[in-house]
């Protein structure tokens, strides 16, 4: 896929905030004036909201894609994420087709535009963007007193990430 896919997903706010309250947020590299749940490697089995988000992204990417990571970021006033991409560094994923995505759960006006591949994206609350993992992206600073809250995801085609013996392993899967 060389294009960016966009879709709308509206979730129950109470359920999403309940889900967010179950996560541990910390400072994370590249997240300025904000916090991330990334380093906590969420296991989503019993989390209805995370499953809904993951399933929406997989529906957009294609049935042969599997979840690698999902996390949430919260950006307070002045908060943004520095420019980066999601190209995997793990040897097992070097030649695997991977996608990255962002779900904009809370995006107040003036809370910071999302820039993908050098172009501002027209996004609002409820929007989902899916793109190739090598696309550079970042956000502009949040100018409001309200938090901007996003969920980000990494997907891989034909590879499954499995928690085994207290560590993550990658297993190739055959196409359906």
Secondary structure, DSSP 8 states (H G I E B T S, - for coil): --S-EEEE----HHHHHHHHHTS--B--TTEEEEEE-GGG----TT-HHHHHHHHHHHHHH-TTEEEEEEEEEEEEEEEEE-SB-----SGGGTTS-EEEEEEEEE--TTS--EEETTEEE---TTEEEEEETT--EEE----SSS-EEEEEEEEEESEEEEEETTEEEEEE----
